[in-house]
Amino acid sequence: MYKAMRARMGAVVVRTMCRVRSVRGDDGMVTSEYAMGIVAAVAFAVVLYKVVTSGAVSAELQAIVKRALDAKA
């Protein structure tokens, strides 16, 4: 009984995986998707750079580093 149930469950899993694979179609990104990903990453990096180098954030980061270096163990 156990072996029959295990074989049946294995077959169900295999069929489900085959269906999922056929629905997805391809496994990787196409060149346009890579390009859009790179553009989004660069835009995010520019925004992050602008925020970090702004006056208030820069001063706060410097204060944090100074407190960390002046801390006594």
Secondary structure in CASP SS format (residue, H / E / C, confidence):
PFRMAT SS
TARGET T0000
AUTHOR 0000-0000-0000
METHOD secondary structure of the structure
MODEL  1
M C 1.00
Y H 1.00
K H 1.00
A H 1.00
M H 1.00
R H 1.00
A H 1.00
R H 1.00
M H 1.00
G H 1.00
A H 1.00
V H 1.00
V H 1.00
V H 1.00
R H 1.00
T H 1.00
M H 1.00
C H 1.00
R H 1.00
V H 1.00
R H 1.00
S H 1.00
V H 1.00
R H 1.00
G C 1.00
D C 1.00
D C 1.00
G C 1.00
M C 1.00
V C 1.00
T H 1.00
S H 1.00
E H 1.00
Y H 1.00
A H 1.00
M H 1.00
G H 1.00
I H 1.00
V H 1.00
A H 1.00
A H 1.00
V H 1.00
A H 1.00
F H 1.00
A H 1.00
V H 1.00
V H 1.00
L H 1.00
Y H 1.00
K H 1.00
V H 1.00
V H 1.00
T C 1.00
S C 1.00
G H 1.00
A H 1.00
V H 1.00
S H 1.00
A H 1.00
E H 1.00
L H 1.00
Q H 1.00
A H 1.00
I H 1.00
V H 1.00
K H 1.00
R H 1.00
A H 1.00
L H 1.00
D H 1.00
A C 1.00
K C 1.00
A C 1.00
END
